[in-house]
Amino acid sequence: MVENETDLKIKKLRTDNGGEYEDTKVKKFCYEHMTRMERTVPGTPQHNGVAERMNRTLTERARSLRVQLGLPKNF
């Protein structure tokens, strides 16, 4: 989907080595599409800066909306 929307080829897939992408189907897909798999050291989110910044941005937006709507913290 990303390649179709941007007309760019995905060159590498970076994961946190947590195991979610260790499936043989994912490995085969990456091999067939010449996509390099990069793994960072587990427990070091700073090695995957772009994804971690986006996670923080989304969390802050959700928190802001919750506060604006006056919802309790358990939301």
C-alpha positions as CSV (number, residue, x, y, z in Angstrom):
1,M,0.0,0.0,0.0
2,V,2.8,2.4,0.9
3,E,4.6,1.7,-2.4
4,N,1.4,2.2,-4.4
5,E,0.6,5.5,-2.7
6,T,4.0,7.0,-2.9
7,D,5.5,5.4,-6.0
8,L,8.6,4.6,-3.8
9,K,10.1,1.2,-3.0
10,I,10.4,0.1,0.6
11,K,14.1,-0.6,1.1
12,K,14.2,-1.7,4.7
13,L,11.9,-2.8,7.5
14,R,13.2,-1.8,11.0
15,T,11.8,-3.6,14.0
16,D,12.6,-3.6,17.7
17,N,13.5,-7.3,17.6
18,G,10.4,-8.1,19.7
19,G,9.4,-11.0,17.6
20,E,6.3,-9.7,15.9
21,Y,7.9,-9.8,12.5
22,E,9.9,-13.0,12.9
23,D,7.2,-15.0,11.0
24,T,8.5,-16.9,8.1
25,K,5.9,-15.3,5.9
26,V,7.3,-11.8,6.6
27,K,10.8,-13.0,6.0
28,K,9.8,-14.5,2.7
29,F,8.0,-11.4,1.7
30,C,11.0,-9.2,2.5
31,Y,13.3,-11.6,0.6
32,E,11.0,-11.7,-2.5
33,H,10.7,-7.9,-2.6
34,M,14.4,-7.3,-1.8
35,T,13.5,-5.5,1.4
36,R,16.3,-5.6,4.1
37,M,15.2,-6.4,7.6
38,E,16.9,-4.4,10.3
39,R,16.6,-5.3,14.0
40,T,17.4,-3.0,16.9
41,V,18.4,-4.2,20.3
42,P,15.3,-5.2,22.4
43,G,14.4,-2.6,25.0
44,T,16.1,0.3,23.3
45,P,13.2,2.4,21.7
46,Q,15.7,5.2,21.0
47,H,17.1,3.1,18.2
48,N,13.8,3.4,16.3
49,G,13.3,7.1,16.7
50,V,10.8,7.8,13.9
51,A,8.3,5.2,15.2
52,E,8.8,6.2,18.8
53,R,8.2,9.9,18.1
54,M,5.0,9.0,16.3
55,N,3.9,6.8,19.2
56,R,4.5,9.7,21.5
57,T,2.7,12.2,19.3
58,L,-0.4,9.9,19.1
59,T,-0.4,9.3,22.8
60,E,-0.2,13.0,23.5
61,R,-3.0,13.8,21.1
62,A,-5.2,11.1,22.6
63,R,-4.5,12.4,26.1
64,S,-5.3,15.9,25.1
65,L,-8.6,14.9,23.6
66,R,-9.5,12.9,26.7
67,V,-8.8,15.9,28.9
68,Q,-10.7,18.3,26.6
69,L,-13.7,16.0,26.7
70,G,-13.5,15.6,30.5
71,L,-13.2,11.8,30.4
72,P,-11.8,10.0,33.4
73,K,-8.2,8.8,33.3
74,N,-9.2,5.2,32.8
75,F,-10.0,6.1,29.2
